[in-house]
Amino acid sequence: MKDRDNAAIAGDGIQMPEVFVSNYMKQQRNFIKYRRQKKCIEKAETGEAKQSLVLPKDQHVKVNTLIMAARIK
């Protein structure tokens, strides 16, 4: 019994600040993803609505726009 009390006093359950920062960042990413999906569901299923799931607002492409993508390796 005394060993368990000494372990608690020694700080066995103490977490490093990096753990809290990492958990907070994960929560923020998950909330942003959830918010984008919720907005998409509320909108009509158009091309623009589908882009809002994947792309930030400043990277949206207008519907019926011709684009060219080049992949350079």
C-alpha positions as CSV (number, residue, x, y, z in Angstrom):
1,M,0.0,0.0,0.0
2,K,2.8,2.4,0.9
3,D,4.5,1.7,-2.5
4,R,1.4,2.8,-4.3
5,D,1.2,6.0,-2.3
6,N,4.9,6.7,-2.9
7,A,4.4,6.2,-6.6
8,A,1.6,8.7,-6.7
9,I,3.7,11.2,-4.8
10,A,6.7,10.7,-7.1
11,G,4.5,11.8,-10.1
12,D,3.8,8.6,-12.0
13,G,0.7,10.0,-13.6
14,I,2.1,13.4,-14.6
15,Q,2.1,14.0,-18.3
16,M,4.4,16.2,-20.3
17,P,3.1,19.5,-21.8
18,E,3.7,18.0,-25.3
19,V,0.9,15.5,-24.7
20,F,-1.6,18.2,-23.9
21,V,-0.6,20.2,-27.0
22,S,-0.8,17.2,-29.2
23,N,-4.3,16.3,-27.9
24,Y,-5.5,19.9,-28.3
25,M,-4.3,20.0,-31.9
26,K,-6.0,16.7,-32.7
27,Q,-9.2,18.0,-31.2
28,Q,-9.0,21.2,-33.4
29,R,-8.3,19.2,-36.6
30,N,-11.3,16.9,-35.8
31,F,-13.6,19.8,-35.1
32,I,-12.6,21.6,-38.4
33,K,-13.3,18.4,-40.3
34,Y,-16.6,17.9,-38.5
35,R,-17.6,21.5,-39.2
36,R,-16.8,21.2,-42.9
37,Q,-18.8,18.0,-43.2
38,K,-21.7,19.5,-41.4
39,K,-21.8,22.5,-43.7
40,C,-21.6,20.2,-46.7
41,I,-24.5,18.2,-45.5
42,E,-26.6,21.3,-45.0
43,K,-25.9,22.6,-48.5
44,A,-27.4,21.0,-51.7
45,E,-25.2,18.4,-53.3
46,T,-23.5,20.6,-55.9
47,G,-19.9,20.6,-57.1
48,E,-19.1,23.4,-54.8
49,A,-20.5,21.6,-51.8
50,K,-18.3,18.6,-52.5
51,Q,-15.2,20.9,-52.7
52,S,-15.9,22.3,-49.3
53,L,-15.2,18.9,-47.7
54,V,-11.7,18.7,-49.2
55,L,-10.4,22.2,-49.9
56,P,-10.1,25.3,-47.9
57,K,-12.3,28.2,-49.1
58,D,-9.5,30.1,-50.9
59,Q,-8.8,27.0,-53.1
60,H,-12.3,26.3,-54.4
61,V,-12.8,26.1,-58.1
62,K,-16.0,27.4,-59.7
63,V,-18.3,24.7,-61.2
64,N,-17.8,24.0,-64.9
65,T,-14.3,25.5,-65.0
66,L,-11.5,23.9,-67.0
67,I,-8.3,23.4,-65.1
68,M,-5.0,21.8,-66.0
69,A,-2.9,20.0,-63.4
70,A,0.7,19.0,-64.0
71,R,2.5,16.6,-61.7
72,I,6.2,17.0,-61.6
73,K,8.3,14.3,-60.0
